[in-house]
Amino acid sequence: MFVVVGVTGGIAAYKTVQLVRLLVKDGHDVHVIPTDDALRFVGQPTWEAISRNPVTTSVHDDVAQVRHVALGQRADLVVVAPATANTIAKMAAGLAGDLLGTTLLATTAPVLIAPAMHTEMWLHPATQANVDTLTTRGVRMIGPETGELTGGDSGPGRMAEPERIHDAVLRELHHGSGGAAGSAWLVTAGGTREPLDPVRFIGNRSSGRQGVEVALAAARRGADVTLLAANVDRSVLDRAAGDPRIRIVPVSTTEDLERAVESRSGAADVVVMAAAVADYRPHEVADEKLRKEHAEGPLRLELVETPDILAGLARRRREGQTIVGFAAETPVDGESLTERAVAKRRRKGADLLAANEVGWTAGFEQDDNHLLVVDDSDEVVADVEGTKRDTAEVLVDAILARSR
Ligand code: C5P
């Protein structure tokens, strides 16, 4: 897609370099239009190198190509990040004194802006009135977020993080054509915890990163996602928290998760069970904290099996519903990950199964993953290594290819 990134004169311009990098990595044709002020923060060579396209601020360059309107006419989307109070005012007034101004007037593509300024400037009635004007014209706001500002003070005005802007851009680009538009997804993430007593539990090391990325990838394709988050850390969950297409429901034990899946899976077109669910739970949960003084010899725990939620879902699945399981496997000599994935998919009755190797240093809590996806013909339909975001994209592609 042809994406125009407008950059205006705020210190947050340095973060926009990362946004451009992410868009180029997706394969988009990215054209950066900085204002003269923006170039005081990040220079032209940086924008050209990162976007791999020529960069100019002036309406007098490349006149033969009618550049002052050509970029806007060709754009599939325009995103302005950071958008300063000055630029927001100019946009509201329709001023066209530079290449970004003419482009914004010439385009009929969706326009997203990521405001960034000091709290006082953001809250000023003039800025708020300009923002209202732009919103009624259909311009979409991303942020600003509340947090620490450049002067050390804190409040609303901080530019949204580049990853969040990127998510919003992709959502807009894929809107209606993302393959998952209008479908309902139920995604589980994290790891369940089974209490032993009021303060202790048996748990696992799943961080929830992969499941959260699957939820985000589905939302980018236009799906409405319910994310059942089992003990997912705030810092991981925050990535999905601002996404209007994702509803987060916290759960803790396998029983909580089972109840939440049961009540919500009926309405779901796709269920992705990315959470690491306990296979056993303590037979009894002590009312009071277990104390060493009361134990005679070793402490013995009796564990009972938990219901297999995924297998139950697959058995009860309705026509047209896609059920996806996960398998976290420690490597075993002589038995490949593929064989294990195929066997597990059969045992569970899922349509697709995504397997990854885990161990002390692999899989859990890491940013990168290796995912292998098998289908119900025992075929490997994807085998991808990369960030959990990359692997989530590939898995969502495989799910969409199936449900088409
Ligand atoms: O058998 P195993 O625990 O390896 O299976 C993993 C898959 O099964 C995951 O998709 C997990 O969410 C799901 N599961 C489940 N209920 C359980 C155990 C695992 O749904 N009690």
Residues whose N, C-alpha, C, O or C-beta is under 5 A from the ligand:
A	BS01	C5P	M273 A274 A275 A276 V277 A278 D279 T306 P307 D308 I309 L310 G325 F326 A327 A328
